[in-house]
Amino acid sequence: MQIFLDNETDYNPGFDLEELTKEVSKYILSEEKCPFQCEISLLVTDDEGIREVNRDFRGIDKETDVLSFPAFDYEKAGDFGFYQSEEFYGNINPDNGCFVLGDIMINKNRVISQAAEYGHSEKREFAFLVAHSVLHLIGYDHMTDEEAAVMEGKQKEYLDALGISRDSKEQ
């Protein structure tokens, strides 16, 4: 698992952003039975940075908590059956041999405000946004109630298994 982190803010929450991203991502990909090594690019930004990208790429001129940009379109969420296809090899980074999953942008302002709003730590909120995004990067979505239920269930299951639940007092 390769994480390329760019923190364009002064955000220093007291935990290692790259290590937490790697831990959550590796666990999810393992549980989802991903058969290859992957890479993710993560940008930590602020309200204005994420608002600009949200406007330019999604046509929504407002800030949000997280954006995910998958590098591959999955026929079925979490189905890695395309392994060793021509498309698969087109998404390999020749420098490290990893499959490029895509890009994640996390808004540090929302990490802080949502952690306070939900009564848990910034670490838990950051991990939740990473988990949410990694699931998007492997094809999961929440456009319908059924999709949302699946995605929310996986997010909770994986974070609970890592000990990063909303109920955990040590987070």
PEKAFEN-V841073 format. One line per field, one symbol per residue. phi: phi as a letter, one per 40 degrees, with the letter a starting at -180 (. if undefined). Layout:
# PEKAFEN-V841073
phi=???
This chain:
# PEKAFEN-V841073
phi=.bbbbbbcbccbcgbcdcccccdccdccccccgccacbbbbbbcbbdcccccccccbbgbcacacabbbccacccbdgccccdgcccdccbccccbgccccibbbbccccdcccccccgbccdcccccccddcccccbhcaacbdcccccccccdcdcccccgbccccccc
